[in-house]
Amino acid sequence: MPFLKELRPKQLASGPGTAGSASTSASSFSKIHLGVRLLIGTGSLMTLIILALLAPVICPINSDIAPSHLNLATINLHPLSANHLLGTDYLGRDVLSQALWGARATLSVSILAAAIAASFGSIWGAFSAFVGGIVDGVMMRIVDGLLAIPNIILLLILNSIFSTPTLIKSFSPEIARLLGVNNYSFGVMPLVLVITVIAATSWLEAARVARAKVLALKSEEYLLAATSMGASVIRTLRTHLLPNAASVIFVEATLLVSDAILMESGLSFLGLGLGPSTPSWGTMLGSAQLSLMQGNWWSVLVPGLLITLTVGAISLLGEGLLELFGRSSLTIA
């Protein structure tokens, strides 16, 4: 029969169960790919964190290889030199010691800034989406307006405002004592300043992501039931919306860490970061300019590679979590 002749090639081409096996193979490959990304990202990041935590053991602060120890007799030593695995810079400081102690500063600042930015942005976006109406319009127009300004401009403006001597002198004695600010030292003020500036410019995307997630949750039956029973806005956000958006917020916070690393490195490179007394990867890059002029390429290569590897590891981890939790959950409305 003619219709049998038309069916036969299709059956031969596909075969029973071929589509199912192809789908299973694709799914297995996707899971393996996801596992590899999560493994590489998490493993690399945990290795860096462990090395940073072990910095006082590997490179004691009171030893000859301390990050601030100057030795003009050992300037620009090549990597694999005696007592200096990664060489020294133009002032004789150990590059490995600076890299490990710099990791502590860079990662600490970045993780804290990302956590603050993700928390504030999530609350802002969730409140805006849940209340809706004019409030939502005004709040999101503020976000859009700030997003229109390049991050580097915002960073420089906020840094200039918060680091003015007049502002620091206006602190009460209690706040100055808490921050360790006196006539001879700014204490932890540079650390607080950098974290504040980075968080103040990083929360905008978190707000948009949280708003998109809450808009999708607003039509859920449990939320409608809670609203009909008279639950307040704060209670609804704390009990229902934010916990259900936790996976999205966690993924966004992970991705914000890599942005924070680049921002901190940029500020420190420009001399507006943690200051020369606190080693960080950005500070290493800034001071390595003089080393590079003397042919010392490893002083630039080490912090540059660490920044690149760390940002790459966090990106792999973030992409893996994105696939794990569902890419559609991070669609921005």
PASEBA-1860 file (N, C-alpha, C; in nm, 3 decimals):
! residues 333
1> MPFLKELR> 0.084/-0.119/0.000/0.000/0.000/0.000/0.088/0.125/0.000 ~ 0.040/0.233/-0.067/0.125/0.352/-0.079/0.161/0.413/0.054 ~ 0.062/0.414/0.147/0.093/0.483/0.273/0.196/0.406/0.354 ~ 0.206/0.272/0.336/0.308/0.195/0.406/0.447/0.232/0.356 ~ 0.457/0.260/0.225/0.586/0.300/0.168/0.631/0.435/0.225 ~ 0.530/0.521/0.255/0.567/0.651/0.310/0.610/0.640/0.456 ~ 0.550/0.545/0.530/0.584/0.530/0.671/0.717/0.460/0.693 ~ 0.750/0.366/0.603/0.865/0.281/0.625/0.996/0.361/0.640
9> PKQLASGP> 1.027/0.457/0.553/1.153/0.530/0.569/1.161/0.604/0.702 ~ 1.048/0.658/0.748/1.049/0.730/0.875/1.079/0.635/0.991 ~ 1.016/0.516/0.984/1.040/0.419/1.090/1.184/0.370/1.088 ~ 1.237/0.350/0.969/1.375/0.305/0.958/1.473/0.413/1.004 ~ 1.434/0.538/0.974/1.525/0.647/1.008/1.529/0.671/1.159 ~ 1.411/0.663/1.221/1.408/0.692/1.364/1.425/0.567/1.448 ~ 1.347/0.462/1.414/1.356/0.337/1.490/1.287/0.350/1.622 ~ 1.236/0.242/1.676/1.169/0.249/1.805/1.267/0.279/1.917
17> GTAGSAST> 1.233/0.380/1.993/1.315/0.414/2.110/1.437/0.501/2.080 ~ 1.459/0.538/1.953/1.577/0.618/1.919/1.567/0.756/1.980 ~ 1.449/0.817/1.972/1.431/0.951/2.026/1.450/0.950/2.177 ~ 1.398/0.847/2.242/1.413/0.839/2.387/1.557/0.822/2.428 ~ 1.631/0.737/2.356/1.773/0.716/2.391/1.855/0.842/2.364 ~ 1.822/0.913/2.258/1.894/1.038/2.229/1.869/1.141/2.338 ~ 1.743/1.147/2.382/1.710/1.240/2.489/1.781/1.202/2.619 ~ 1.788/1.073/2.647/1.857/1.027/2.768/2.006/1.058/2.762
25> SASSFSKI> 2.065/1.039/2.644/2.208/1.068/2.627/2.236/1.216/2.647 ~ 2.148/1.299/2.587/2.166/1.444/2.602/2.152/1.485/2.748 ~ 2.055/1.425/2.817/2.035/1.457/2.959/2.155/1.413/3.043 ~ 2.210/1.295/3.013/2.326/1.247/3.087/2.447/1.337/3.064 ~ 2.467/1.377/2.938/2.579/1.465/2.906/2.563/1.599/2.976 ~ 2.439/1.650/2.980/2.414/1.777/3.047/2.444/1.768/3.196 ~ 2.407/1.655/3.259/2.433/1.637/3.401/2.583/1.626/3.429 ~ 2.655/1.555/3.341/2.800/1.543/3.358/2.866/1.679/3.343
33> HLGVRLLI> 2.822/1.755/3.242/2.877/1.888/3.218/2.851/1.979/3.337 ~ 2.729/1.969/3.393/2.694/2.048/3.510/2.781/2.010/3.629 ~ 2.800/1.879/3.651/2.882/1.833/3.762/3.026/1.879/3.750 ~ 3.079/1.876/3.628/3.218/1.918/3.606/3.234/2.067/3.637 ~ 3.140/2.148/3.592/3.148/2.291/3.619/3.140/2.321/3.767 ~ 3.047/2.256/3.835/3.035/2.277/3.979/3.159/2.230/4.053 ~ 3.215/2.116/4.009/3.333/2.062/4.074/3.454/2.153/4.056 ~ 3.477/2.198/3.933/3.592/2.285/3.905/3.576/2.419/3.977
41> GTGSLMTL> 3.457/2.477/3.966/3.434/2.607/4.029/3.447/2.600/4.180 ~ 3.380/2.503/4.242/3.384/2.490/4.388/3.524/2.452/4.436 ~ 3.588/2.356/4.367/3.722/2.312/4.406/3.824/2.424/4.399 ~ 3.822/2.500/4.290/3.918/2.610/4.274/3.896/2.717/4.380 ~ 3.769/2.750/4.404/3.739/2.855/4.501/3.775/2.811/4.643 ~ 3.745/2.688/4.677/3.778/2.639/4.811/3.929/2.631/4.831 ~ 4.003/2.595/4.726/4.149/2.591/4.736/4.205/2.730/4.766 ~ 4.155/2.831/4.697/4.200/2.968/4.720/4.166/3.014/4.862
49> IILALLAP> 4.046/2.981/4.907/4.004/3.021/5.042/4.091/2.953/5.148 ~ 4.120/2.824/5.130/4.203/2.752/5.227/4.344/2.810/5.230 ~ 4.401/2.839/5.113/4.534/2.900/5.108/4.535/3.037/5.175 ~ 4.427/3.113/5.154/4.419/3.245/5.218/4.411/3.231/5.370 ~ 4.336/3.134/5.418/4.325/3.112/5.563/4.458/3.065/5.623 ~ 4.536/2.993/5.543/4.664/2.942/5.591/4.780/3.040/5.571 ~ 4.750/3.161/5.526/4.855/3.260/5.502/4.941/3.286/5.626 ~ 4.884/3.299/5.747/4.971/3.321/5.864/5.062/3.203/5.894
57> VICPINSD> 5.026/3.085/5.849/5.110/2.966/5.872/5.218/2.956/5.765 ~ 5.179/2.977/5.640/5.273/2.965/5.528/5.371/3.081/5.527 ~ 5.319/3.201/5.549/5.402/3.322/5.546/5.376/3.403/5.673 ~ 5.438/3.367/5.785/5.414/3.438/5.911/5.442/3.587/5.900 ~ 5.361/3.665/5.970/5.368/3.810/5.958/5.496/3.869/6.015 ~ 5.563/3.796/6.105/5.685/3.846/6.167/5.811/3.781/6.111 ~ 5.801/3.722/5.992/5.916/3.654/5.932/5.976/3.741/5.821 ~ 6.084/3.689/5.760/6.151/3.761/5.652/6.070/3.758/5.522
65> IAPSHLNL> 5.969/3.673/5.516/5.886/3.666/5.394/5.747/3.725/5.419 ~ 5.735/3.809/5.522/5.608/3.877/5.547/5.578/3.971/5.431 ~ 5.451/3.997/5.402/5.418/4.079/5.284/5.470/4.222/5.290 ~ 5.492/4.273/5.413/5.541/4.411/5.426/5.690/4.420/5.452 ~ 5.760/4.305/5.453/5.903/4.304/5.484/5.983/4.348/5.361 ~ 6.059/4.457/5.376/6.141/4.510/5.267/6.284/4.459/5.282 ~ 6.342/4.421/5.169/6.481/4.374/5.169/6.543/4.412/5.036 ~ 6.616/4.523/5.036/6.674/4.573/4.911/6.784/4.483/4.858
73> ATINLHPL> 6.827/4.386/4.938/6.929/4.292/4.892/6.868/4.181/4.808 ~ 6.737/4.169/4.809/6.672/4.060/4.733/6.568/4.115/4.636 ~ 6.593/4.230/4.578/6.493/4.289/4.488/6.490/4.213/4.355 ~ 6.369/4.198/4.300/6.345/4.140/4.168/6.405/4.001/4.151 ~ 6.398/3.921/4.256/6.443/3.782/4.243/6.343/3.704/4.158 ~ 6.392/3.617/4.071/6.308/3.539/3.984/6.233/3.431/4.063 ~ 6.119/3.383/4.007/6.050/3.271/4.072/6.140/3.150/4.089 ~ 6.110/3.069/4.189/6.187/2.950/4.225/6.323/2.984/4.284
81> SANHLLGT> 6.337/3.109/4.329/6.461/3.146/4.398/6.458/3.090/4.540 ~ 6.574/3.088/4.604/6.583/3.035/4.741/6.496/3.118/4.835 ~ 6.409/3.051/4.910/6.318/3.112/5.008/6.209/3.199/4.947 ~ 6.207/3.208/4.814/6.105/3.292/4.749/6.050/3.215/4.629 ~ 5.944/3.138/4.652/5.892/3.048/4.549/5.845/3.124/4.425 ~ 5.781/3.238/4.445/5.730/3.318/4.332/5.812/3.444/4.310 ~ 5.931/3.450/4.368/6.017/3.565/4.347/5.984/3.681/4.439 ~ 6.046/3.795/4.412/6.024/3.917/4.490/5.994/4.033/4.396
89> DYLGRDVL> 5.945/4.144/4.453/5.914/4.261/4.371/6.030/4.361/4.377 ~ 6.005/4.483/4.333/6.113/4.581/4.321/6.161/4.634/4.457 ~ 6.088/4.600/4.564/6.131/4.637/4.699/6.179/4.518/4.779 ~ 6.190/4.403/4.715/6.236/4.283/4.783/6.129/4.211/4.863 ~ 6.003/4.249/4.845/5.894/4.182/4.916/5.859/4.050/4.848 ~ 5.828/3.950/4.927/5.797/3.817/4.873/5.662/3.820/4.802 ~ 5.659/3.777/4.676/5.537/3.782/4.596/5.434/3.680/4.646 ~ 5.479/3.561/4.684/5.386/3.459/4.734/5.316/3.508/4.861
97> SQALWGAR> 5.394/3.570/4.951/5.336/3.621/5.074/5.232/3.730/5.045 ~ 5.264/3.820/4.954/5.168/3.924/4.917/5.043/3.864/4.855 ~ 5.061/3.760/4.773/4.946/3.698/4.707/4.853/3.631/4.807 ~ 4.910/3.559/4.905/4.827/3.489/5.003/4.759/3.585/5.099 ~ 4.834/3.682/5.150/4.772/3.780/5.238/4.676/3.871/5.160 ~ 4.708/3.897/5.034/4.617/3.975/4.951/4.488/3.902/4.924 ~ 4.495/3.768/4.914/4.374/3.688/4.894/4.279/3.704/5.012 ~ 4.334/3.710/5.134/4.250/3.729/5.252/4.172/3.861/5.242
105> ATLSVSIL> 4.242/3.966/5.205/4.176/4.097/5.197/4.076/4.103/5.082 ~ 4.119/4.060/4.964/4.033/4.070/4.847/3.908/3.983/4.861 ~ 3.925/3.859/4.903/3.809/3.770/4.916/3.717/3.813/5.029 ~ 3.774/3.859/5.141/3.691/3.904/5.252/3.605/4.024/5.212 ~ 3.669/4.122/5.151/3.596/4.242/5.108/3.489/4.205/5.006 ~ 3.523/4.122/4.910/3.430/4.087/4.803/3.310/4.008/4.855 ~ 3.335/3.911/4.941/3.224/3.829/4.993/3.132/3.912/5.081 ~ 3.189/3.998/5.168/3.106/4.081/5.253/3.025/4.182/5.171
113> AAAIAASF> 3.091/4.245/5.073/3.021/4.343/4.989/2.910/4.276/4.909 ~ 2.936/4.157/4.855/2.835/4.086/4.777/2.717/4.044/4.865 ~ 2.746/4.001/4.989/2.640/3.960/5.081/2.550/4.079/5.116 ~ 2.612/4.194/5.143/2.534/4.314/5.176/2.452/4.358/5.055 ~ 2.514/4.359/4.937/2.445/4.402/4.816/2.328/4.310/4.782 ~ 2.350/4.179/4.793/2.244/4.084/4.762/2.129/4.095/4.862 ~ 2.161/4.114/4.988/2.057/4.126/5.091/1.973/4.252/5.071 ~ 2.040/4.365/5.057/1.967/4.491/5.039/1.890/4.492/4.907
121> GSIWGAFS> 1.955/4.448/4.800/1.888/4.447/4.670/1.767/4.354/4.668 ~ 1.778/4.240/4.734/1.666/4.145/4.737/1.547/4.203/4.813 ~ 1.574/4.267/4.926/1.465/4.329/5.003/1.401/4.441/4.923 ~ 1.483/4.522/4.858/1.431/4.633/4.776/1.343/4.580/4.663 ~ 1.394/4.484/4.588/1.319/4.432/4.474/1.195/4.357/4.516 ~ 1.204/4.277/4.624/1.088/4.200/4.671/0.978/4.293/4.722 ~ 1.016/4.395/4.799/0.917/4.491/4.850/0.851/4.566/4.735 ~ 0.931/4.608/4.638/0.878/4.681/4.523/0.777/4.597/4.445
129> AFVGGIVD> 0.810/4.470/4.420/0.721/4.384/4.342/0.594/4.349/4.419 ~ 0.606/4.327/4.550/0.490/4.286/4.628/0.390/4.401/4.646 ~ 0.442/4.522/4.674/0.352/4.636/4.693/0.292/4.679/4.560 ~ 0.375/4.686/4.455/0.326/4.719/4.322/0.283/4.864/4.309 ~ 0.215/4.892/4.199/0.159/5.025/4.176/0.263/5.134/4.163 ~ 0.230/5.251/4.219/0.318/5.367/4.208/0.449/5.342/4.282 ~ 0.441/5.274/4.396/0.562/5.245/4.474/0.661/5.163/4.391 ~ 0.610/5.061/4.323/0.694/4.978/4.237/0.756/5.061/4.126
137> GVMMRIVD> 0.675/5.147/4.065/0.726/5.230/3.955/0.837/5.323/4.000 ~ 0.819/5.389/4.115/0.920/5.483/4.164/1.047/5.410/4.204 ~ 1.033/5.300/4.279/1.150/5.228/4.326/1.232/5.171/4.210 ~ 1.167/5.118/4.110/1.242/5.060/3.998/1.297/5.166/3.904 ~ 1.234/5.284/3.900/1.293/5.391/3.820/1.422/5.441/3.884 ~ 1.428/5.437/4.018/1.553/5.471/4.086/1.662/5.371/4.048 ~ 1.625/5.243/4.046/1.721/5.139/4.007/1.768/5.159/3.864 ~ 1.673/5.183/3.774/1.709/5.204/3.632/1.797/5.326/3.614
145> GLLAIPNI> 1.768/5.432/3.690/1.850/5.553/3.679/1.994/5.530/3.724 ~ 2.010/5.456/3.835/2.144/5.426/3.882/2.217/5.329/3.790 ~ 2.142/5.236/3.730/2.204/5.142/3.636/2.254/5.213/3.510 ~ 2.195/5.328/3.479/2.238/5.401/3.359/2.375/5.467/3.378 ~ 2.419/5.481/3.504/2.548/5.542/3.532/2.654/5.431/3.538 ~ 2.763/5.443/3.466/2.867/5.339/3.471/2.916/5.315/3.614 ~ 2.942/5.189/3.646/2.983/5.152/3.781/3.108/5.226/3.827 ~ 3.203/5.242/3.737/3.328/5.305/3.777/3.305/5.450/3.818
153> ILLLILNS> 3.209/5.518/3.752/3.176/5.656/3.789/3.112/5.659/3.928 ~ 3.017/5.568/3.951/2.954/5.559/4.083/3.057/5.529/4.192 ~ 3.148/5.436/4.161/3.251/5.401/4.259/3.336/5.521/4.296 ~ 3.379/5.596/4.196/3.466/5.711/4.221/3.391/5.821/4.296 ~ 3.263/5.844/4.261/3.184/5.947/4.329/3.165/5.911/4.477 ~ 3.120/5.788/4.503/3.096/5.747/4.640/3.226/5.743/4.721 ~ 3.334/5.699/4.657/3.463/5.695/4.726/3.507/5.836/4.764 ~ 3.487/5.931/4.675/3.525/6.070/4.705/3.442/6.128/4.818
161> IFSTPTLI> 3.313/6.091/4.822/3.224/6.144/4.927/3.259/6.085/5.063 ~ 3.273/5.953/5.068/3.291/5.886/5.197/3.432/5.898/5.254 ~ 3.530/5.929/5.169/3.668/5.933/5.218/3.717/6.074/5.250 ~ 3.627/6.172/5.248/3.670/6.309/5.278/3.711/6.320/5.425 ~ 3.820/6.392/5.454/3.865/6.408/5.594/3.759/6.474/5.682 ~ 3.678/6.564/5.622/3.574/6.631/5.700/3.473/6.532/5.754 ~ 3.434/6.434/5.669/3.338/6.333/5.712/3.397/6.246/5.822 ~ 3.523/6.208/5.806/3.587/6.122/5.906/3.603/6.195/6.040
169> KSFSPEIA> 3.635/6.326/6.035/3.650/6.403/6.159/3.518/6.427/6.229 ~ 3.407/6.413/6.155/3.276/6.436/6.215/3.225/6.316/6.295 ~ 3.299/6.206/6.292/3.257/6.088/6.368/3.259/6.118/6.518 ~ 3.166/6.058/6.588/3.164/6.070/6.734/3.282/5.991/6.791 ~ 3.323/6.021/6.914/3.437/5.947/6.973/3.413/5.797/6.980 ~ 3.288/5.757/7.003/3.257/5.614/7.012/3.278/5.545/6.877 ~ 3.227/5.608/6.769/3.243/5.549/6.635/3.389/5.549/6.594 ~ 3.460/5.658/6.622/3.603/5.664/6.589/3.681/5.555/6.662
177> RLLGVNNY> 3.646/5.532/6.789/3.714/5.427/6.865/3.681/5.289/6.809 ~ 3.556/5.271/6.768/3.515/5.143/6.711/3.589/5.114/6.580 ~ 3.609/5.216/6.498/3.676/5.200/6.369/3.828/5.208/6.381 ~ 3.878/5.243/6.499/4.022/5.254/6.518/4.081/5.378/6.456 ~ 3.999/5.482/6.436/4.045/5.605/6.373/4.105/5.697/6.480 ~ 4.226/5.747/6.455/4.289/5.843/6.544/4.375/5.939/6.461 ~ 4.457/6.017/6.528/4.539/6.116/6.458/4.650/6.051/6.375 ~ 4.679/5.924/6.400/4.790/5.859/6.332/4.747/5.748/6.236
185> SFGVMPLV> 4.622/5.707/6.244/4.577/5.594/6.161/4.427/5.606/6.133 ~ 4.388/5.556/6.015/4.247/5.548/5.979/4.184/5.417/6.026 ~ 4.262/5.331/6.092/4.208/5.206/6.144/4.150/5.118/6.034 ~ 4.029/5.068/6.058/3.962/4.983/5.959/3.871/5.064/5.868 ~ 3.883/5.197/5.874/3.798/5.282/5.791/3.812/5.252/5.642 ~ 3.935/5.233/5.588/3.943/5.199/5.446/3.870/5.070/5.410 ~ 3.875/4.971/5.499/3.805/4.844/5.475/3.654/4.866/5.471 ~ 3.602/4.939/5.570/3.458/4.968/5.574/3.418/5.051/5.452
193> LVITVIAA> 3.502/5.145/5.415/3.473/5.233/5.302/3.461/5.154/5.172 ~ 3.557/5.067/5.146/3.557/4.989/5.021/3.436/4.896/5.017 ~ 3.406/4.829/5.128/3.290/4.739/5.132/3.162/4.817/5.106 ~ 3.150/4.935/5.169/3.029/5.017/5.153/3.013/5.064/5.009 ~ 3.122/5.112/4.951/3.116/5.165/4.814/3.081/5.055/4.715 ~ 3.143/4.937/4.729/3.115/4.828/4.636/2.971/4.779/4.652 ~ 2.926/4.764/4.777/2.788/4.719/4.801/2.687/4.820/4.748 ~ 2.720/4.949/4.761/2.627/5.053/4.718/2.611/5.059/4.566
201> TSWLEAAR> 2.704/5.001/4.492/2.694/5.001/4.346/2.660/4.864/4.289 ~ 2.645/4.762/4.375/2.625/4.625/4.326/2.485/4.571/4.352 ~ 2.403/4.640/4.429/2.274/4.585/4.469/2.167/4.599/4.361 ~ 2.195/4.674/4.257/2.092/4.708/4.158/2.043/4.585/4.081 ~ 2.136/4.502/4.034/2.097/4.382/3.960/2.025/4.283/4.052 ~ 2.068/4.275/4.178/2.000/4.188/4.273/1.856/4.231/4.294 ~ 1.833/4.362/4.294/1.697/4.412/4.310/1.609/4.372/4.192 ~ 1.662/4.380/4.072/1.583/4.342/3.954/1.554/4.193/3.950
209> VARAKVLA> 1.653/4.113/3.988/1.632/3.967/3.990/1.528/3.929/4.095 ~ 1.540/3.988/4.216/1.444/3.956/4.322/1.304/4.002/4.282 ~ 1.293/4.116/4.219/1.162/4.165/4.176/1.098/4.069/4.076 ~ 1.176/4.021/3.981/1.123/3.928/3.881/1.073/3.799/3.947 ~ 1.147/3.749/4.045/1.107/3.626/4.113/0.980/3.646/4.194 ~ 0.970/3.759/4.264/0.851/3.786/4.345/0.728/3.807/4.258 ~ 0.746/3.872/4.144/0.633/3.889/4.052/0.578/3.753/4.007 ~ 0.668/3.656/3.991/0.624/3.522/3.952/0.555/3.450/4.068
217> LKSEEYLL> 0.593/3.484/4.191/0.536/3.417/4.308/0.405/3.480/4.355 ~ 0.376/3.601/4.311/0.259/3.672/4.362/0.128/3.600/4.332 ~ 0.125/3.521/4.226/0.001/3.452/4.187/-0.013/3.315/4.253 ~ 0.084/3.275/4.336/0.075/3.145/4.401/-0.036/3.144/4.505 ~ -0.101/3.027/4.519/-0.217/3.018/4.607/-0.182/3.042/4.754 ~ -0.067/2.990/4.799/-0.032/3.008/4.940/-0.010/3.154/4.974 ~ 0.039/3.232/4.876/0.060/3.374/4.900/-0.073/3.448/4.903 ~ -0.164/3.411/4.814/-0.297/3.471/4.815/-0.370/3.439/4.945
225> AATSMGAS> -0.352/3.316/4.994/-0.416/3.277/5.120/-0.360/3.359/5.236 ~ -0.227/3.377/5.239/-0.166/3.454/5.347/-0.213/3.599/5.344 ~ -0.226/3.655/5.224/-0.272/3.793/5.211/-0.416/3.807/5.256 ~ -0.501/3.711/5.217/-0.643/3.716/5.255/-0.663/3.700/5.405 ~ -0.566/3.636/5.473/-0.575/3.617/5.617/-0.520/3.737/5.695 ~ -0.478/3.839/5.623/-0.436/3.963/5.686/-0.289/3.970/5.721 ~ -0.206/3.889/5.659/-0.062/3.894/5.686/-0.004/4.027/5.640 ~ 0.080/4.088/5.721/0.140/4.216/5.686/0.244/4.199/5.575
233> VIRTLRTH> 0.283/4.312/5.518/0.382/4.308/5.410/0.514/4.251/5.459 ~ 0.559/4.297/5.578/0.687/4.250/5.632/0.681/4.101/5.662 ~ 0.571/4.056/5.721/0.558/3.914/5.754/0.555/3.829/5.626 ~ 0.483/3.878/5.525/0.475/3.803/5.398/0.611/3.793/5.332 ~ 0.686/3.904/5.335/0.820/3.902/5.276/0.912/3.807/5.353 ~ 0.907/3.816/5.487/0.998/3.736/5.569/0.963/3.588/5.569 ~ 0.834/3.557/5.566/0.791/3.418/5.583/0.773/3.344/5.451 ~ 0.727/3.415/5.348/0.688/3.347/5.225/0.775/3.382/5.104
241> LLPNAASV> 0.792/3.511/5.078/0.855/3.551/4.952/1.006/3.531/4.952 ~ 1.075/3.589/5.049/1.221/3.579/5.050/1.272/3.435/5.066 ~ 1.212/3.352/5.154/1.258/3.213/5.160/1.240/3.138/5.029 ~ 1.130/3.163/4.957/1.107/3.094/4.830/1.194/3.149/4.717 ~ 1.248/3.268/4.737/1.338/3.326/4.636/1.484/3.307/4.676 ~ 1.509/3.227/4.782/1.644/3.213/4.836/1.742/3.157/4.734 ~ 1.698/3.059/4.653/1.789/2.999/4.554/1.834/3.101/4.451 ~ 1.741/3.185/4.407/1.774/3.289/4.309/1.868/3.391/4.371
249> IFVEATLL> 1.839/3.431/4.495/1.923/3.529/4.564/2.064/3.474/4.585 ~ 2.074/3.345/4.617/2.205/3.284/4.640/2.288/3.282/4.512 ~ 2.225/3.248/4.401/2.297/3.248/4.273/2.344/3.388/4.238 ~ 2.257/3.487/4.257/2.294/3.625/4.227/2.407/3.673/4.317 ~ 2.402/3.635/4.445/2.509/3.674/4.538/2.642/3.612/4.496 ~ 2.637/3.488/4.448/2.759/3.422/4.402/2.821/3.499/4.285 ~ 2.738/3.539/4.191/2.788/3.613/4.075/2.836/3.752/4.114 ~ 2.775/3.810/4.219/2.817/3.943/4.263/2.957/3.941/4.325
257> VSDAILME> 2.999/3.827/4.378/3.133/3.818/4.437/3.240/3.845/4.331 ~ 3.222/3.789/4.212/3.320/3.812/4.105/3.323/3.959/4.064 ~ 3.205/4.023/4.059/3.202/4.167/4.028/3.273/4.247/4.137 ~ 3.252/4.206/4.262/3.314/4.277/4.374/3.467/4.264/4.370 ~ 3.516/4.147/4.330/3.661/4.128/4.319/3.719/4.224/4.217 ~ 3.654/4.236/4.103/3.702/4.326/3.999/3.695/4.472/4.045 ~ 3.588/4.508/4.117/3.576/4.646/4.166/3.683/4.677/4.269 ~ 3.704/4.587/4.365/3.806/4.610/4.467/3.944/4.619/4.405
265> SGLSFLGL> 3.971/4.531/4.308/4.101/4.534/4.241/4.120/4.664/4.165 ~ 4.014/4.712/4.101/4.022/4.838/4.028/4.046/4.956/4.120 ~ 3.973/4.962/4.232/3.992/5.071/4.328/4.133/5.068/4.387 ~ 4.180/4.950/4.426/4.314/4.939/4.484/4.422/4.973/4.382 ~ 4.399/4.935/4.256/4.494/4.966/4.151/4.508/5.118/4.133 ~ 4.394/5.188/4.150/4.395/5.335/4.135/4.440/5.405/4.263 ~ 4.469/5.328/4.368/4.512/5.387/4.494/4.397/5.434/4.581 ~ 4.274/5.387/4.552/4.156/5.428/4.627/4.097/5.313/4.708
273> GLGPSTPS> 4.172/5.205/4.723/4.120/5.086/4.788/4.159/5.077/4.935 ~ 4.216/4.962/4.971/4.247/4.934/5.110/4.372/5.004/5.161 ~ 4.447/5.064/5.073/4.567/5.135/5.114/4.691/5.049/5.099 ~ 4.808/5.111/5.090/4.932/5.036/5.069/4.971/4.946/5.186 ~ 4.920/4.974/5.306/4.957/4.892/5.421/4.881/4.760/5.427 ~ 4.773/4.748/5.350/4.694/4.625/5.346/4.711/4.559/5.211 ~ 4.781/4.446/5.204/4.803/4.382/5.074/4.673/4.328/5.015 ~ 4.654/4.352/4.888/4.542/4.295/4.813/4.590/4.275/4.671
281> WGTMLGSA> 4.513/4.200/4.593/4.557/4.174/4.455/4.560/4.302/4.373 ~ 4.466/4.392/4.398/4.466/4.520/4.326/4.585/4.606/4.364 ~ 4.619/4.607/4.494/4.736/4.681/4.539/4.863/4.625/4.478 ~ 4.869/4.491/4.466/4.986/4.428/4.403/4.999/4.472/4.259 ~ 4.888/4.477/4.186/4.893/4.520/4.047/4.937/4.665/4.035 ~ 4.890/4.748/4.127/4.928/4.889/4.123/5.076/4.909/4.147 ~ 5.130/4.842/4.250/5.272/4.857/4.281/5.362/4.784/4.181 ~ 5.305/4.686/4.110/5.386/4.608/4.015/5.420/4.687/3.890
289> QLSLMQGN> 5.363/4.806/3.873/5.398/4.885/3.755/5.546/4.922/3.756 ~ 5.597/4.958/3.874/5.739/4.991/3.885/5.825/4.867/3.867 ~ 5.775/4.752/3.915/5.850/4.627/3.895/5.858/4.593/3.747 ~ 5.748/4.615/3.676/5.744/4.582/3.534/5.844/4.668/3.455 ~ 5.862/4.792/3.497/5.957/4.879/3.429/6.101/4.829/3.447 ~ 6.124/4.747/3.548/6.256/4.690/3.573/6.266/4.547/3.520 ~ 6.170/4.505/3.439/6.173/4.372/3.381/6.115/4.265/3.469 ~ 6.051/4.303/3.579/5.993/4.208/3.673/5.849/4.178/3.630
297> WWSVLVPG> 5.833/4.078/3.542/5.701/4.046/3.488/5.618/3.960/3.582 ~ 5.682/3.885/3.672/5.608/3.793/3.759/5.528/3.868/3.867 ~ 5.568/3.988/3.902/5.492/4.065/4.000/5.357/4.108/3.944 ~ 5.348/4.118/3.812/5.221/4.150/3.747/5.143/4.023/3.718 ~ 5.214/3.919/3.676/5.149/3.795/3.634/5.075/3.726/3.748 ~ 5.135/3.723/3.866/5.076/3.648/3.979/4.940/3.706/4.021 ~ 4.930/3.835/4.054/4.797/3.887/4.092/4.698/3.886/3.977 ~ 4.748/3.909/3.854/4.658/3.905/3.739/4.598/3.767/3.718
305> LLITLTVG> 4.682/3.662/3.731/4.633/3.525/3.717/4.536/3.489/3.830 ~ 4.566/3.532/3.952/4.479/3.501/4.065/4.342/3.565/4.047 ~ 4.339/3.689/4.003/4.210/3.755/3.979/4.133/3.682/3.869 ~ 4.203/3.648/3.761/4.138/3.580/3.649/4.085/3.444/3.689 ~ 4.166/3.366/3.759/4.125/3.231/3.801/4.009/3.236/3.899 ~ 4.015/3.331/3.992/3.908/3.340/4.092/3.776/3.381/4.028 ~ 3.781/3.482/3.943/3.658/3.525/3.874/3.605/3.413/3.785 ~ 3.696/3.341/3.717/3.653/3.229/3.635/3.591/3.118/3.715
313> AISLLGEG> 3.649/3.086/3.832/3.593/2.981/3.918/3.455/3.019/3.969 ~ 3.439/3.145/4.008/3.308/3.190/4.057/3.205/3.189/3.943 ~ 3.249/3.224/3.824/3.157/3.221/3.709/3.112/3.078/3.679 ~ 3.206/2.982/3.686/3.169/2.842/3.666/3.072/2.794/3.774 ~ 3.099/2.833/3.898/3.010/2.796/4.007/2.872/2.858/3.989 ~ 2.870/2.986/3.952/2.742/3.053/3.931/2.663/2.993/3.816 ~ 2.732/2.962/3.705/2.664/2.899/3.591/2.610/2.762/3.628 ~ 2.689/2.687/3.706/2.642/2.556/3.750/2.520/2.565/3.840
321> LLELFGRS> 2.522/2.659/3.934/2.405/2.679/4.021/2.285/2.727/3.942 ~ 2.312/2.808/3.840/2.203/2.857/3.754/2.134/2.743/3.683 ~ 2.213/2.649/3.631/2.155/2.531/3.566/2.088/2.440/3.668 ~ 2.144/2.431/3.786/2.089/2.343/3.889/1.953/2.390/3.936 ~ 1.941/2.523/3.959/1.815/2.577/4.008/1.717/2.611/3.898 ~ 1.765/2.613/3.773/1.675/2.646/3.662/1.704/2.785/3.611 ~ 1.748/2.794/3.486/1.784/2.924/3.429/1.664/3.018/3.422 ~ 1.544/2.962/3.404/1.425/3.048/3.391/1.396/3.125/3.518
329> SLTIA> 1.447/3.075/3.632/1.419/3.142/3.759/1.490/3.275/3.773 ~ 1.593/3.299/3.689/1.666/3.424/3.696/1.629/3.519/3.582 ~ 1.519/3.495/3.516/1.474/3.585/3.410/1.432/3.717/3.471 ~ 1.487/3.827/3.420/1.458/3.958/3.475/1.339/4.019/3.404 ~ 1.242/4.064/3.482/1.123/4.125/3.425/1.145/4.275/3.406
END
